[in-house]
Amino acid sequence: MKNLFKLSTALRWALLGLTFSEISNSIFEGSVVPSIIIVGLPAWALAFNRTFGVISDFMSPAAAWIVDKFGSFASLSAAEFCEGLLCLIVAILPHSWLGWKWSLLALGCLLLVTGQIIDVASEIFEVDISGDNEEMLIEYSGYVGIIMSVGGTLFGTVLGSALTSISITLVLIISSVLSFACTLTRFLSRGSILSATSASLNDDNDDNETDAQHGIPQRHTTKSMRIILLSCTFFLSLIPSLYGGYTTLGYADKLGSHITTVIYAVTGVATIASSYMYLRASKKFSLRIIGCAGVISMIIGLIFLSIPIFWSALIGWALMDLGYSCTARPLIVSRQLLIEHDLLTKFSGWARLASALAAAGGSWLGWIISQNYTWQILPTLSLVPAIILLPAVWSSLHKGRK
C-alpha cells in the first residue's frame, strides 16, 4: 500500500470519496429487499425497482449531456449532494405517514438516476484530476477495483442488509452522511488541483519535456477505433447476461437452491482476487495485455461451464469473474487515456448505453434459448462473442507498458 502515497493528493482524496460513495450505495442496495419486506410493500415493488434500474441505464446519454454541459466537478458534487439530501429527507419523514413506505421506493428510483450522472462524471473527473498523467491514472484504477469489490460489494451490501433489520432510518442516515462526506472530498480534490496548478505557473519553460516525463498521452482516436472500443463494451456486457442468470437457475433447479450460495461465494472471492491481480499486474504490463489475458480467462471459463458437471461449472464461474474484472477495468481506463477530452463525456454515455442494450438483449436471448432448447448450451453460445472480443481488445486497448 506504500504506492498509494505515490498518487497525487487530489487522487487520494478522490479514492476516499469513492470509498464513501461505494459504501453508501452498497448499504442502500443491500437494504432494498429487507426494507420491502419490513415496511410491507407488495412484491411487485422489487420488480419495479429492478425494471427502473434497467430503464435508468438507457438514460446514460442524457447523463453525459448534463456532465458535458455543467462539467465533471459540478455534476459529480451536485449529484452526490442530492443523494445525501434525498436520503436525509426520507429519513426524517414521519413513519406514521401512509406514503412513507412508498417514499422508499421512490428514493430507490431517484438514486438510480443520480447514479447515472455520478458514473459518467466520475470517469471524466478522474481524468481531470490526474492531469492526464497516464501512469498515475493506471495506478489509481487499481485501487478503484479493490475499493469497489471489498468496500462496496462485500462490506457495504452485507452491512446494509444487517442494519435494515435494526432500523431503516439508520440506514438512510448513514447513507446520507457518507454521501455528504463524499461531496466534501470532491471539493478537497479540486482544491488540491487548483493549488498544484497555481504553484506550477512559475515553471512552464519546457512543457513538452515535462509531458514526456510524466507520461501525458497524445490523444487522437479515429472513428473506427472508437467504434471498436464501443463494441468491446457491448460484447463484454453481452457475455454474462446471455448465460449467467439462467445457468445459475439451471443448477439451482437441478441440485437445490442452496447451490446459489456456493456460486455467489465463489464468484465473490474471484471478484476480490481479480481486483488485487489487476492492481499488481497494472504495474508491470500494458492494459492491452491485461485485457487480453482477461478475455482468455473468460473463454477458458466458458469452456469449463460448458461441461455439465457442477465442480467444472464452479471453476468456470471463478475464471469468468476473474476474466471479466481484468477486462472491464482496462477497457474503462483505456478510453480515459485514448479518447480526446472533448469527446470522452459523450463517448462514456454511449458506452453505458451500449452496455445496457447488451445486458437487456442478452438476458432476453438467453431466456428464449433456455425456454426453447436448454440452458446448458448457453455457455457454449457465449463463446462466440467472447472469441470476437479478443481481437477487438487487442487492437483497441491502450498499449502503455510493454
C-alpha positions as CSV (number, residue, x, y, z in Angstrom):
1,M,0.0,0.0,0.0
2,K,3.0,2.3,0.1
3,N,2.4,3.0,-3.6
4,L,-0.8,4.7,-2.5
5,F,1.2,7.7,-1.4
6,K,2.7,8.0,-4.9
7,L,-0.7,9.2,-6.1
8,S,-1.3,12.9,-6.1
9,T,-3.1,14.5,-3.2
10,A,-6.2,15.1,-5.4
11,L,-6.3,11.4,-6.4
12,R,-6.0,10.3,-2.8
13,W,-9.0,12.5,-1.9
14,A,-10.8,11.0,-4.9
15,L,-10.2,7.5,-3.6
16,L,-11.6,8.4,-0.2
17,G,-14.6,9.9,-1.9
18,L,-15.0,6.8,-4.0
19,T,-14.9,4.7,-0.8
20,F,-17.6,6.8,0.8
21,S,-19.7,6.6,-2.3
22,E,-19.4,2.8,-2.8
23,I,-20.2,2.0,0.8
24,S,-23.2,4.4,0.8
25,N,-24.6,3.0,-2.4
26,S,-24.0,-0.6,-1.3
27,I,-25.5,-0.1,2.1
28,F,-28.7,1.2,0.4
29,E,-28.6,-1.5,-2.2
30,G,-28.3,-4.2,0.5
31,S,-31.3,-2.7,2.3
32,V,-33.7,-2.7,-0.6
33,V,-35.0,-6.3,-0.3
34,P,-35.2,-6.4,3.5
35,S,-36.9,-3.0,3.7
36,I,-39.6,-4.0,1.2
37,I,-40.4,-6.9,3.5
38,I,-40.3,-4.9,6.7
39,V,-42.5,-1.9,5.6
40,G,-44.9,-4.2,3.8
41,L,-44.5,-3.1,0.2
42,P,-46.0,-5.5,-2.3
43,A,-43.7,-8.0,-4.1
44,W,-44.0,-6.2,-7.4
45,A,-42.2,-3.2,-5.8
46,L,-38.9,-5.2,-6.1
47,A,-39.6,-6.0,-9.8
48,F,-40.5,-2.3,-10.4
49,N,-37.2,-1.2,-8.8
50,R,-35.2,-3.7,-10.9
51,T,-37.0,-2.7,-14.1
52,F,-36.4,1.0,-13.4
53,G,-32.8,0.2,-12.9
54,V,-32.7,-1.1,-16.5
55,I,-34.6,1.9,-17.7
56,S,-32.1,4.3,-16.0
57,D,-29.3,2.6,-17.8
58,F,-30.8,3.9,-21.0
59,M,-30.6,7.4,-19.6
60,S,-26.8,7.5,-19.8
61,P,-26.6,9.7,-22.9
62,A,-28.8,12.2,-21.1
63,A,-26.4,12.0,-18.1
64,A,-23.5,12.5,-20.4
65,W,-25.2,15.7,-21.8
66,I,-25.5,17.0,-18.2
67,V,-21.9,16.4,-17.5
68,D,-20.8,17.9,-20.8
69,K,-23.0,21.0,-20.1
70,F,-22.0,21.6,-16.5
71,G,-18.6,20.0,-16.1
72,S,-17.5,16.9,-14.3
73,F,-16.9,18.6,-10.9
74,A,-20.2,20.4,-10.7
75,S,-22.2,17.4,-12.0
76,L,-20.4,14.9,-9.6
77,S,-20.6,17.0,-6.5
78,A,-24.2,18.2,-7.1
79,A,-25.4,14.6,-7.8
80,E,-23.7,13.2,-4.7
81,F,-25.1,16.1,-2.6
82,C,-28.6,15.4,-3.9
83,E,-28.2,11.7,-3.0
84,G,-27.4,12.7,0.6
85,L,-30.2,15.2,0.8
86,L,-32.8,12.8,-0.6
87,C,-31.8,10.1,1.9
88,L,-32.0,12.6,4.7
89,I,-35.4,13.8,3.7
90,V,-36.9,10.3,3.6
91,A,-35.2,9.5,6.9
92,I,-36.9,12.4,8.7
93,L,-40.3,11.8,7.2
94,P,-42.8,10.5,9.9
95,H,-43.1,6.8,9.7
96,S,-46.8,7.0,10.6
97,W,-47.4,8.8,7.2
98,L,-49.1,6.4,4.9
99,G,-46.9,7.4,2.0
100,W,-43.7,6.8,3.8
101,K,-43.1,3.3,2.6
102,W,-43.7,4.4,-1.0
103,S,-41.2,7.2,-0.5
104,L,-38.6,4.4,0.0
105,L,-39.5,3.0,-3.4
106,A,-39.3,6.5,-5.0
107,L,-35.9,7.1,-3.3
108,G,-34.5,3.9,-4.8
109,C,-35.6,5.0,-8.3
110,L,-34.2,8.6,-7.9
111,L,-30.8,7.2,-6.7
112,L,-30.6,5.1,-9.8
113,V,-31.0,8.3,-11.9
114,T,-28.4,10.3,-9.9
115,G,-26.1,7.2,-10.1
116,Q,-26.0,7.5,-13.9
117,I,-24.7,11.1,-13.6
118,I,-22.2,10.1,-11.0
119,D,-20.9,7.2,-13.1
120,V,-20.3,9.4,-16.2
121,A,-19.0,12.4,-14.2
122,S,-16.6,10.2,-12.1
123,E,-14.9,8.9,-15.3
124,I,-14.3,12.4,-16.5
125,F,-13.4,13.8,-13.1
126,E,-10.7,11.1,-12.7
127,V,-9.1,12.2,-15.9
128,D,-9.3,15.9,-14.9
129,I,-7.7,15.5,-11.5
130,S,-5.0,13.1,-12.8
131,G,-3.7,15.9,-15.0
132,D,-3.6,13.4,-18.0
133,N,-0.8,11.6,-16.2
134,E,-1.3,8.0,-17.5
135,E,0.9,6.3,-15.0
136,M,-0.9,7.8,-12.1
137,L,-4.3,7.1,-13.6
138,I,-3.5,3.5,-14.2
139,E,-2.2,3.2,-10.6
140,Y,-5.4,4.9,-9.3
141,S,-7.6,2.4,-11.3
142,G,-6.0,-0.5,-9.5
143,Y,-7.1,0.9,-6.1
144,V,-10.6,1.6,-7.5
145,G,-11.1,-2.1,-8.2
146,I,-10.1,-3.1,-4.7
147,I,-12.4,-0.5,-3.2
148,M,-15.4,-1.4,-5.4
149,S,-15.1,-5.2,-4.7
150,V,-14.3,-5.1,-1.0
151,G,-15.8,-1.8,0.3
152,G,-18.8,-2.0,-1.9
153,T,-19.8,-5.5,-2.9
154,L,-18.5,-7.4,0.1
155,F,-18.7,-4.9,3.0
156,G,-21.4,-2.4,2.1
157,T,-24.2,-4.8,0.9
158,V,-23.8,-7.1,3.9
159,L,-23.8,-4.1,6.3
160,G,-26.9,-2.6,4.6
161,S,-28.8,-5.8,4.9
162,A,-27.9,-6.2,8.6
163,L,-28.6,-2.6,9.5
164,T,-32.1,-2.7,7.9
165,S,-33.2,-5.3,10.5
166,I,-32.2,-2.8,13.2
167,S,-33.6,0.4,11.7
168,I,-34.3,1.6,8.1
169,T,-33.9,5.2,9.3
170,L,-30.4,4.3,10.5
171,V,-29.5,3.0,7.0
172,L,-30.8,6.2,5.4
173,I,-28.9,8.5,7.8
174,I,-25.6,6.6,7.3
175,S,-26.1,6.7,3.5
176,S,-26.8,10.4,3.8
177,V,-23.8,11.2,5.9
178,L,-21.5,9.2,3.6
179,S,-22.9,11.0,0.5
180,F,-22.2,14.4,2.1
181,A,-18.7,13.3,3.1
182,C,-18.2,12.1,-0.5
183,T,-19.2,15.6,-1.7
184,L,-16.7,17.2,0.6
185,T,-13.9,15.1,-0.8
186,R,-14.7,16.3,-4.3
187,F,-14.1,19.9,-3.2
188,L,-10.9,18.8,-1.5
189,S,-9.7,17.1,-4.6
190,R,-10.5,20.1,-6.7
191,G,-8.8,22.4,-4.2
192,S,-5.6,20.3,-4.4
193,I,-5.6,20.5,-8.2
194,L,-6.1,24.3,-8.1
195,S,-3.2,24.7,-5.6
196,A,-0.9,22.5,-7.7
197,T,-1.9,24.4,-10.9
198,S,-1.2,27.7,-9.2
199,A,2.2,26.5,-8.0
200,S,3.2,25.2,-11.4
201,L,2.6,28.5,-13.2
202,N,6.2,29.5,-12.2
203,D,7.7,26.6,-14.0
204,D,6.4,26.5,-17.6
205,N,9.7,26.6,-19.5
206,D,9.8,23.1,-21.0
207,D,6.2,21.8,-21.4
208,N,7.0,19.1,-24.0
209,E,9.8,17.6,-21.9
210,T,7.7,17.6,-18.8
211,D,4.8,15.9,-20.6
212,A,7.0,13.2,-21.8
213,Q,8.5,12.6,-18.3
214,H,5.1,12.3,-16.7
215,G,3.6,10.1,-19.4
216,I,1.0,12.5,-20.6
217,P,-0.5,10.9,-23.7
218,Q,-1.1,12.5,-27.1
219,R,-4.8,11.8,-27.6
220,H,-6.1,11.0,-31.0
221,T,-8.6,8.4,-31.9
222,T,-10.2,7.6,-35.2
223,K,-13.9,6.9,-35.6
224,S,-13.1,3.3,-36.3
225,M,-11.1,3.0,-33.1
226,R,-14.0,4.5,-31.1
227,I,-16.4,2.0,-32.7
228,I,-14.2,-0.9,-31.7
229,L,-13.9,0.4,-28.1
230,L,-17.7,0.7,-28.1
231,S,-18.1,-2.9,-29.5
232,C,-15.8,-4.1,-26.7
233,T,-18.1,-2.7,-24.1
234,F,-21.1,-4.2,-25.9
235,F,-19.7,-7.7,-26.1
236,L,-18.3,-7.6,-22.6
237,S,-21.8,-6.9,-21.2
238,L,-23.5,-9.4,-23.6
239,I,-21.5,-12.4,-22.5
240,P,-22.5,-12.7,-18.8
241,S,-26.1,-11.5,-19.5
242,L,-26.5,-14.3,-22.0
243,Y,-25.6,-17.2,-19.8
244,G,-25.2,-16.0,-16.2
245,G,-28.6,-16.0,-14.6
246,Y,-30.1,-18.9,-16.5
247,T,-27.1,-21.2,-15.8
248,T,-27.3,-20.4,-12.1
249,L,-31.0,-21.1,-12.1
250,G,-30.5,-24.3,-14.0
251,Y,-28.0,-25.7,-11.5
252,A,-30.2,-24.5,-8.6
253,D,-33.2,-26.3,-10.1
254,K,-31.1,-29.4,-10.7
255,L,-29.2,-29.6,-7.3
256,G,-31.2,-27.4,-5.0
257,S,-31.5,-23.7,-4.2
258,H,-28.6,-23.9,-1.6
259,I,-26.2,-24.2,-4.6
260,T,-26.7,-20.5,-5.3
261,T,-24.9,-19.6,-2.0
262,V,-21.9,-21.6,-3.1
263,I,-21.9,-20.0,-6.5
264,Y,-22.1,-16.5,-5.1
265,A,-19.4,-17.2,-2.6
266,V,-17.0,-18.5,-5.3
267,T,-17.7,-15.5,-7.7
268,G,-17.4,-13.1,-4.8
269,V,-13.9,-14.4,-3.9
270,A,-13.0,-14.4,-7.6
271,T,-14.0,-10.7,-8.0
272,I,-11.9,-9.6,-5.0
273,A,-9.0,-11.7,-6.2
274,S,-9.2,-10.2,-9.7
275,S,-9.1,-6.7,-8.2
276,Y,-5.8,-7.5,-6.4
277,M,-4.4,-9.2,-9.5
278,Y,-5.2,-6.1,-11.7
279,L,-3.6,-3.8,-9.1
280,R,-0.4,-5.9,-9.3
281,A,-0.4,-6.5,-13.0
282,S,-1.0,-2.9,-13.9
283,K,2.4,-2.0,-12.5
284,K,4.2,-4.4,-14.9
285,F,2.0,-4.9,-18.0
286,S,0.1,-2.8,-20.5
287,L,-3.7,-2.5,-20.3
288,R,-3.9,-4.3,-23.6
289,I,-2.1,-7.4,-22.3
290,I,-4.1,-7.4,-19.1
291,G,-7.4,-7.1,-21.0
292,C,-6.5,-9.9,-23.4
293,A,-5.5,-12.1,-20.5
294,G,-8.9,-11.4,-19.0
295,V,-10.7,-12.3,-22.2
296,I,-8.7,-15.6,-22.5
297,S,-9.6,-16.3,-18.9
298,M,-13.3,-15.8,-19.8
299,I,-13.0,-18.1,-22.8
300,I,-11.5,-20.9,-20.7
301,G,-14.1,-20.3,-18.0
302,L,-16.9,-20.7,-20.6
303,I,-15.4,-24.0,-21.8
304,F,-15.5,-25.2,-18.2
305,L,-19.0,-24.0,-17.8
306,S,-20.0,-25.9,-21.0
307,I,-19.1,-29.2,-19.2
308,P,-22.3,-30.3,-17.4
309,I,-20.6,-31.1,-14.1
310,F,-21.0,-28.8,-11.1
311,W,-17.4,-28.7,-10.0
312,S,-16.4,-27.8,-13.5
313,A,-19.0,-25.1,-13.6
314,L,-17.6,-23.6,-10.3
315,I,-14.2,-23.4,-11.9
316,G,-15.8,-21.8,-14.9
317,W,-17.6,-19.1,-12.8
318,A,-14.4,-18.3,-11.0
319,L,-12.4,-17.9,-14.2
320,M,-15.3,-15.9,-15.8
321,D,-15.4,-13.4,-12.9
322,L,-11.6,-13.1,-12.9
323,G,-11.5,-12.5,-16.6
324,Y,-14.4,-10.1,-16.6
325,S,-12.9,-7.8,-14.0
326,C,-9.5,-7.9,-15.6
327,T,-11.1,-6.9,-18.9
328,A,-13.6,-4.3,-17.7
329,R,-11.2,-2.1,-15.8
330,P,-8.5,-1.8,-18.6
331,L,-11.3,-1.0,-21.0
332,I,-12.5,1.9,-19.0
333,V,-9.0,3.3,-18.3
334,S,-8.1,2.9,-22.0
335,R,-10.9,5.1,-23.1
336,Q,-9.9,7.6,-20.4
337,L,-6.4,7.7,-21.8
338,L,-7.0,7.4,-25.5
339,I,-10.2,9.4,-26.3
340,E,-9.9,13.2,-26.7
341,H,-11.3,15.1,-23.7
342,D,-14.0,16.9,-25.7
343,L,-15.3,13.5,-26.9
344,L,-14.9,11.5,-23.7
345,T,-18.0,12.6,-21.9
346,K,-20.4,11.7,-24.8
347,F,-18.5,8.5,-25.5
348,S,-18.9,7.5,-21.9
349,G,-22.6,8.0,-22.1
350,W,-22.9,6.0,-25.3
351,A,-20.7,3.2,-23.9
352,R,-23.0,2.8,-20.9
353,L,-26.0,2.7,-23.3
354,A,-24.2,0.0,-25.3
355,S,-23.7,-1.9,-22.1
356,A,-27.4,-1.6,-21.2
357,L,-28.5,-2.7,-24.6
358,A,-26.2,-5.7,-24.5
359,A,-27.4,-6.7,-21.0
360,A,-31.1,-6.4,-21.9
361,G,-30.7,-8.1,-25.3
362,G,-28.5,-10.9,-23.8
363,S,-31.0,-11.6,-21.0
364,W,-33.9,-11.9,-23.4
365,L,-31.9,-14.0,-25.9
366,G,-30.8,-16.3,-23.0
367,W,-34.4,-16.7,-21.8
368,I,-35.6,-17.6,-25.3
369,I,-32.9,-20.2,-25.8
370,S,-33.3,-21.7,-22.4
371,Q,-37.1,-22.0,-22.9
372,N,-37.0,-23.4,-26.4
373,Y,-33.8,-25.6,-26.1
374,T,-31.8,-25.9,-22.8
375,W,-29.9,-23.6,-20.5
376,Q,-26.9,-25.9,-20.8
377,I,-26.0,-24.7,-24.3
378,L,-25.8,-21.0,-23.2
379,P,-22.1,-21.1,-22.1
380,T,-21.1,-22.6,-25.4
381,L,-23.0,-20.0,-27.3
382,S,-21.4,-17.3,-25.2
383,L,-18.1,-18.4,-26.6
384,V,-19.0,-16.7,-29.9
385,P,-19.0,-13.1,-28.5
386,A,-16.0,-13.9,-26.3
387,I,-13.9,-15.0,-29.2
388,I,-14.9,-11.9,-31.2
389,L,-14.0,-9.8,-28.2
390,L,-10.4,-11.0,-28.0
391,P,-9.0,-9.3,-31.3
392,A,-11.1,-6.2,-30.6
393,V,-9.5,-5.8,-27.1
394,W,-6.0,-6.4,-28.6
395,S,-6.5,-3.8,-31.3
396,S,-8.1,-1.1,-29.3
397,L,-6.8,-1.1,-25.7
398,H,-4.1,1.3,-24.5
399,K,-0.6,-0.2,-25.3
400,G,1.3,1.6,-22.5
401,R,3.9,-0.5,-20.7
402,K,5.3,-3.5,-22.5
